[in-house]
Amino acid sequence: LSLHFLPETPLISVFSLFLVKPNPPSNVMLIPEANFSMSLIVNWTHSFYLKLKYNIRYCQAGSSVWNEVPQSATESYIESFRLQFLQPYTDYVVQMRCINQKGIGYWSDWSPNATARTPEASKSLKSDLWRVYEEKNNTVVKLIWKVKCLLMFV
């Protein structure tokens, strides 16, 4: 009795990549930026061997309601991602998972939590507020303020 093994073919190698469940992204970090109180940068270590696309979800610390970044924003090769329109001086938690770049196969498990706090809002964004007393012994107080507009361009 003799056994003959066929050499590995490229078709089998490529097909097997679609059957493998990848490991979750590693070294997931949230990085605050001093001048951006409403955003955090998500950074992670990329697979050296596989071309992957990513799914990112985040929530305020202590919440069980996750927000997912649209997959269209992370389907091409990216090295980091900026979460925007967050609340200033708030702790956020992020997790990531990945799948083969063609979307065939299995999603990885979610990565461990990464946590960071957004910076405090800039002092210049706070409204000026005055109180005016109309007359003595009157309990009515008039409040006057200036609204400052924050414009963000994406």
Backbone as JSON, one array per atom type, in Angstrom:
{
  "sequence": "LSLHFLPETPLISVFSLFLVKPNPPSNVMLIPEANFSMSLIVNWTHSFYLKLKYNIRYCQAGSSVWNEVPQSATESYIESFRLQFLQPYTDYVVQMRCINQKGIGYWSDWSPNATARTPEASKSLKSDLWRVYEEKNNTVVKLIWKVKCLLMFV",
  "N": [[0.85, -1.18, 0.0], [0.68, 2.1, -0.93], [0.92, 5.6, -0.34], [0.08, 8.58, -1.94], [0.7, 11.96, -2.02], [-0.76, 14.92, -3.06], [0.67, 17.91, -4.31], [0.29, 21.06, -2.63], [-2.18, 23.23, -3.82], [-2.64, 26.52, -5.22], [-5.36, 27.24, -5.25], [-6.55, 25.77, -3.16], [-5.16, 26.86, -1.0], [-5.96, 29.58, -1.04], [-8.72, 29.27, -0.71], [-8.82, 28.16, 1.86], [-8.13, 30.32, 3.45], [-10.49, 31.7, 3.67], [-11.95, 30.15, 5.38], [-10.92, 30.39, 7.86], [-11.17, 31.72, 11.11], [-10.25, 34.85, 12.02], [-7.92, 36.19, 14.48], [-8.87, 38.59, 17.0], [-8.36, 42.15, 16.43], [-5.24, 43.37, 17.61], [-3.66, 45.13, 20.36], [-5.42, 47.35, 20.62], [-6.11, 50.72, 20.95], [-7.26, 53.76, 22.45], [-6.84, 57.08, 21.72], [-6.61, 60.21, 23.07], [-6.76, 63.61, 21.87], [-5.31, 66.67, 22.56], [-6.44, 69.16, 21.66], [-8.91, 68.5, 20.67], [-11.8, 68.02, 21.85], [-14.01, 66.53, 21.33], [-13.48, 64.14, 20.1], [-11.81, 60.96, 19.6], [-8.94, 59.02, 18.79], [-8.81, 55.87, 17.3], [-6.61, 53.24, 17.42], [-4.66, 50.46, 16.27], [-2.89, 47.3, 16.03], [-1.97, 45.97, 12.97], [-2.68, 43.05, 10.99], [-0.03, 41.18, 9.7], [-0.07, 39.23, 7.81], [-2.64, 38.83, 6.72], [-5.17, 40.38, 4.72], [-7.46, 42.53, 5.94], [-10.75, 43.7, 6.89], [-12.44, 45.98, 9.08], [-14.52, 46.22, 12.02], [-15.84, 48.56, 14.14], [-16.88, 49.37, 17.38], [-18.35, 51.45, 19.91], [-18.94, 52.95, 23.15], [-20.21, 55.0, 25.85], [-18.46, 54.77, 28.91], [-19.68, 52.39, 31.19], [-22.13, 52.17, 30.0], [-24.39, 50.0, 28.24], [-25.15, 50.2, 25.71], [-24.15, 50.06, 22.54], [-22.54, 51.91, 19.94], [-22.11, 51.54, 16.51], [-19.56, 51.96, 14.13], [-20.17, 52.8, 10.78], [-19.74, 50.18, 8.42], [-18.9, 50.85, 5.9], [-17.14, 52.89, 6.32], [-14.87, 51.7, 7.22], [-14.07, 49.7, 5.5], [-12.08, 49.79, 3.57], [-8.45, 49.68, 3.4], [-7.25, 50.87, 6.36], [-5.34, 52.64, 8.82], [-5.91, 53.77, 11.21], [-8.64, 55.25, 13.07], [-10.86, 57.98, 13.47], [-13.04, 58.67, 16.01], [-15.85, 60.7, 16.17], [-17.77, 63.59, 17.27], [-18.23, 63.16, 19.98], [-18.87, 63.34, 23.55], [-17.42, 65.93, 25.49], [-14.85, 65.45, 27.98], [-15.45, 62.8, 28.86], [-15.58, 59.34, 29.6], [-14.87, 56.76, 27.33], [-15.44, 53.57, 25.79], [-14.03, 51.22, 23.59], [-14.27, 48.62, 21.14], [-13.04, 46.22, 18.79], [-13.41, 44.2, 15.81], [-12.58, 41.85, 13.2], [-12.56, 40.77, 9.74], [-11.94, 38.76, 6.82], [-10.83, 40.71, 4.07], [-12.49, 40.59, 1.84], [-14.87, 40.01, 2.95], [-15.68, 37.43, 3.29], [-16.1, 34.46, 5.09], [-15.46, 34.23, 8.58], [-16.27, 36.5, 11.23], [-13.94, 37.82, 13.55], [-13.65, 37.34, 17.13], [-14.72, 39.94, 19.41], [-12.39, 42.47, 20.28], [-10.51, 42.95, 23.37], [-11.68, 45.44, 25.75], [-10.83, 48.85, 25.17], [-10.1, 51.85, 26.76], [-10.61, 55.35, 27.17], [-10.53, 58.86, 28.0], [-12.23, 61.66, 26.71], [-10.81, 64.9, 26.08], [-11.21, 67.89, 28.13], [-13.63, 70.39, 27.27], [-12.77, 73.22, 25.3], [-11.97, 76.3, 26.85], [-12.77, 78.56, 25.49], [-15.13, 77.88, 24.3], [-17.16, 78.1, 26.07], [-20.11, 79.77, 27.12], [-20.59, 83.29, 27.62], [-21.99, 84.72, 30.5], [-24.29, 86.81, 32.13], [-25.83, 88.33, 34.97], [-28.61, 90.32, 35.7], [-29.95, 92.58, 37.92], [-33.09, 93.88, 38.2], [-34.42, 95.69, 39.95], [-34.13, 96.8, 43.36], [-34.9, 94.53, 46.04], [-36.42, 92.82, 44.5], [-37.4, 89.69, 43.29], [-36.97, 88.77, 40.77], [-34.68, 87.84, 38.35], [-32.74, 88.7, 35.61], [-31.23, 86.89, 33.06], [-28.54, 87.06, 30.84], [-26.9, 86.06, 27.92], [-24.22, 85.24, 25.63], [-24.19, 83.36, 22.76], [-21.86, 81.16, 21.52], [-20.69, 80.01, 18.47], [-19.73, 76.9, 17.23], [-18.04, 75.77, 14.56], [-17.64, 72.97, 12.54], [-15.79, 71.37, 10.13], [-15.81, 68.73, 7.89]],
  "CA": [[0.0, 0.0, 0.0], [1.47, 3.33, -0.96], [0.13, 6.84, -0.31], [0.64, 9.65, -2.75], [0.14, 13.25, -1.63], [-0.7, 15.94, -4.11], [1.21, 19.18, -3.8], [-0.73, 22.07, -2.3], [-2.48, 24.1, -4.95], [-3.03, 27.87, -4.8], [-6.8, 27.3, -5.04], [-6.82, 25.27, -1.81], [-4.6, 27.84, -0.05], [-6.82, 30.76, -1.01], [-10.01, 28.88, -0.15], [-8.68, 27.94, 3.3], [-8.11, 31.62, 4.13], [-11.87, 32.11, 3.93], [-12.52, 29.3, 6.42], [-10.26, 30.67, 9.13], [-11.66, 32.84, 11.91], [-9.04, 35.57, 12.45], [-7.83, 36.7, 15.85], [-9.31, 39.99, 17.07], [-7.26, 43.11, 16.32], [-4.46, 43.45, 18.86], [-3.17, 46.44, 20.82], [-6.4, 48.4, 20.34], [-5.93, 51.85, 21.87], [-7.99, 55.02, 22.22], [-5.87, 58.15, 21.96], [-7.2, 61.55, 23.07], [-5.95, 64.7, 21.33], [-5.52, 67.81, 23.46], [-7.27, 70.25, 21.12], [-10.14, 67.96, 20.1], [-12.53, 67.5, 23.01], [-15.16, 65.73, 20.9], [-13.05, 63.0, 19.3], [-10.74, 60.07, 20.05], [-8.35, 58.23, 17.72], [-8.71, 54.43, 17.54], [-5.4, 52.74, 16.79], [-4.49, 49.04, 16.52], [-1.83, 46.63, 15.28], [-2.53, 45.31, 11.8], [-2.17, 41.73, 10.64], [1.03, 41.22, 8.7], [-0.29, 38.18, 6.81], [-3.97, 38.84, 6.13], [-5.82, 41.65, 4.4], [-8.69, 42.5, 6.73], [-11.54, 44.91, 7.12], [-12.68, 46.08, 10.51], [-15.78, 46.7, 12.58], [-15.52, 49.28, 15.38], [-18.03, 49.8, 18.17], [-17.94, 52.23, 21.08], [-20.01, 53.44, 24.02], [-19.74, 55.67, 27.05], [-18.14, 53.8, 29.96], [-20.83, 52.1, 32.05], [-23.32, 51.96, 29.17], [-24.41, 48.73, 27.51], [-25.66, 50.52, 24.38], [-23.01, 50.28, 21.66], [-22.69, 52.58, 18.64], [-21.18, 50.93, 15.55], [-19.1, 52.77, 13.0], [-20.62, 52.14, 9.54], [-18.68, 49.38, 7.81], [-18.39, 51.54, 4.71], [-16.05, 53.78, 6.74], [-13.69, 50.91, 7.6], [-13.88, 48.53, 4.63], [-10.8, 49.87, 2.85], [-7.32, 49.58, 4.32], [-7.02, 52.06, 7.18], [-4.41, 52.36, 9.91], [-6.51, 54.29, 12.43], [-9.96, 55.82, 12.8], [-11.23, 59.02, 14.43], [-14.43, 58.74, 16.48], [-16.17, 62.12, 16.26], [-19.03, 64.04, 17.86], [-18.34, 62.58, 21.31], [-19.05, 64.31, 24.62], [-16.16, 66.29, 26.14], [-14.5, 64.98, 29.32], [-16.28, 61.62, 29.09], [-14.88, 58.08, 29.36], [-15.43, 55.93, 26.27], [-14.92, 52.22, 25.62], [-14.08, 50.79, 22.19], [-13.89, 47.26, 20.79], [-12.93, 46.0, 17.34], [-13.3, 42.85, 15.29], [-12.15, 41.9, 11.81], [-12.92, 39.67, 8.84], [-11.23, 38.82, 5.55], [-11.17, 41.96, 3.37], [-13.58, 40.35, 0.9], [-16.09, 39.78, 3.72], [-16.02, 36.01, 3.24], [-15.56, 33.75, 6.24], [-16.01, 34.49, 9.9], [-15.78, 37.64, 12.0], [-13.21, 37.48, 14.77], [-14.29, 37.8, 18.37], [-14.43, 41.35, 19.71], [-11.15, 42.7, 21.03], [-10.73, 43.45, 24.74], [-12.01, 46.86, 25.83], [-9.84, 49.92, 25.3], [-10.84, 52.96, 27.38], [-9.94, 56.65, 27.29], [-11.42, 60.0, 28.26], [-12.07, 62.82, 25.83], [-10.34, 66.07, 26.82], [-12.2, 68.9, 28.5], [-13.95, 71.36, 26.21], [-11.97, 74.44, 25.33], [-12.56, 77.41, 27.62], [-13.35, 79.54, 24.57], [-16.44, 77.44, 23.84], [-18.16, 78.35, 27.09], [-20.87, 81.0, 26.9], [-20.51, 84.36, 28.61], [-23.28, 84.82, 31.17], [-24.42, 87.91, 33.09], [-27.13, 88.45, 35.63], [-29.0, 91.72, 35.86], [-31.02, 92.81, 38.88], [-33.91, 94.98, 37.69], [-34.62, 96.68, 41.01], [-33.89, 96.25, 44.7], [-35.95, 93.75, 46.69], [-37.21, 92.1, 43.5], [-36.88, 88.32, 43.17], [-36.78, 88.44, 39.36], [-33.32, 88.05, 37.87], [-32.64, 88.54, 34.16], [-29.97, 86.3, 32.63], [-28.18, 87.42, 29.47], [-25.71, 85.34, 27.5], [-23.82, 85.22, 24.23], [-23.99, 82.0, 22.27], [-20.73, 81.06, 20.59], [-20.94, 78.96, 17.5], [-18.59, 76.06, 16.89], [-18.2, 75.21, 13.21], [-16.73, 71.85, 12.27], [-15.81, 70.96, 8.72], [-15.28, 67.38, 7.72]],
  "C": [[0.89, 1.24, 0.0], [0.52, 4.53, -1.0], [0.83, 7.89, -1.13], [-0.07, 10.95, -2.35], [0.29, 14.23, -2.78], [-0.09, 17.21, -3.53], [0.06, 20.17, -3.56], [-0.94, 22.98, -3.5], [-2.88, 25.47, -4.44], [-4.52, 27.98, -4.5], [-7.16, 26.85, -3.62], [-6.31, 26.27, -0.78], [-5.51, 29.05, 0.08], [-8.15, 30.42, -0.35], [-9.92, 28.72, 1.37], [-8.6, 29.25, 4.07], [-9.51, 32.08, 4.48], [-12.53, 31.29, 5.03], [-11.98, 29.63, 7.8], [-10.9, 31.87, 9.81], [-10.42, 33.59, 12.42], [-9.08, 35.92, 13.93], [-8.36, 38.13, 15.86], [-8.12, 40.93, 16.86], [-6.54, 43.24, 17.67], [-4.01, 44.88, 19.12], [-4.12, 47.58, 20.45], [-6.25, 49.48, 21.41], [-6.84, 53.0, 21.46], [-7.04, 56.13, 22.61], [-6.58, 59.5, 21.93], [-6.23, 62.56, 22.47], [-6.31, 65.96, 22.09], [-6.49, 68.85, 22.92], [-8.59, 69.78, 20.53], [-10.94, 67.27, 21.2], [-13.69, 66.59, 22.61], [-14.75, 64.55, 20.02], [-11.95, 62.21, 20.0], [-10.23, 59.3, 18.83], [-8.31, 56.76, 18.16], [-7.51, 53.93, 16.75], [-5.25, 51.26, 17.14], [-3.33, 48.51, 15.7], [-2.47, 45.81, 14.17], [-1.9, 43.94, 11.59], [-1.12, 41.88, 9.54], [0.7, 40.28, 7.53], [-1.62, 38.28, 6.08], [-4.43, 40.25, 5.8], [-7.2, 41.6, 5.03], [-9.46, 43.79, 6.62], [-12.07, 44.83, 8.54], [-14.08, 46.57, 10.83], [-15.42, 47.32, 13.93], [-16.83, 49.62, 16.08], [-17.52, 50.51, 19.42], [-19.17, 52.63, 21.88], [-19.39, 54.24, 25.15], [-19.5, 54.59, 28.1], [-19.35, 53.63, 30.87], [-22.11, 51.85, 31.28], [-23.24, 50.58, 28.51], [-24.95, 48.93, 26.09], [-24.47, 50.91, 23.49], [-23.43, 51.04, 20.41], [-21.68, 51.92, 17.71], [-20.84, 51.92, 14.45], [-19.58, 52.07, 11.73], [-19.47, 51.39, 8.87], [-18.12, 50.02, 6.56], [-17.22, 52.46, 5.06], [-14.77, 53.01, 7.06], [-13.42, 49.74, 6.67], [-12.61, 48.6, 3.8], [-9.67, 49.81, 3.88], [-7.14, 50.91, 5.05], [-6.1, 51.67, 8.33], [-4.91, 52.88, 11.24], [-7.86, 54.88, 12.05], [-10.27, 56.85, 13.88], [-12.72, 58.93, 14.74], [-14.74, 60.21, 16.71], [-17.53, 62.34, 16.91], [-19.3, 63.34, 19.2], [-18.57, 63.7, 22.33], [-17.7, 64.64, 25.25], [-16.07, 65.72, 27.56], [-15.38, 63.8, 29.75], [-15.44, 60.38, 28.77], [-15.62, 57.27, 28.3], [-14.71, 54.59, 26.22], [-15.05, 51.86, 24.15], [-13.67, 49.33, 22.1], [-13.85, 47.16, 19.27], [-12.99, 44.51, 17.04], [-12.94, 42.97, 13.82], [-12.6, 40.65, 11.06], [-12.05, 39.82, 7.59], [-11.72, 40.02, 4.76], [-12.31, 41.78, 2.37], [-14.91, 40.09, 1.62], [-16.55, 38.34, 3.72], [-15.38, 35.33, 4.45], [-16.23, 34.18, 7.52], [-15.43, 35.77, 10.49], [-14.99, 37.11, 13.19], [-14.08, 37.78, 15.98], [-13.99, 39.28, 18.53], [-13.14, 41.43, 20.51], [-11.49, 43.04, 22.48], [-11.03, 44.95, 24.7], [-10.76, 47.73, 25.85], [-10.63, 51.14, 25.78], [-9.98, 54.21, 27.4], [-10.99, 57.72, 27.53], [-11.15, 61.1, 27.24], [-11.59, 64.0, 26.66], [-11.49, 67.0, 27.2], [-12.44, 69.82, 27.32], [-13.09, 72.6, 26.4], [-12.71, 75.53, 26.09], [-13.27, 78.4, 26.7], [-14.74, 79.13, 24.07], [-17.55, 77.69, 24.86], [-18.84, 79.7, 26.84], [-20.59, 82.01, 28.0], [-21.91, 84.54, 29.19], [-23.24, 85.98, 32.16], [-25.77, 87.81, 33.76], [-27.38, 89.93, 35.88], [-30.15, 91.78, 36.86], [-31.79, 94.03, 38.42], [-34.1, 96.07, 38.74], [-34.38, 96.0, 42.35], [-35.13, 95.55, 45.22], [-36.88, 93.05, 45.7], [-36.59, 90.71, 43.34], [-36.65, 87.9, 41.72], [-35.34, 88.79, 38.97], [-33.32, 87.8, 36.37], [-31.25, 87.97, 33.84], [-29.75, 86.64, 31.16], [-26.92, 86.64, 29.12], [-25.48, 85.48, 26.01], [-23.6, 83.77, 23.85], [-22.84, 82.03, 21.28], [-20.97, 79.85, 19.71], [-19.64, 78.21, 17.22], [-18.87, 75.44, 15.53], [-17.18, 74.1, 13.03], [-16.89, 71.47, 10.81], [-15.17, 69.6, 8.62], [-14.88, 67.2, 6.27]]
}
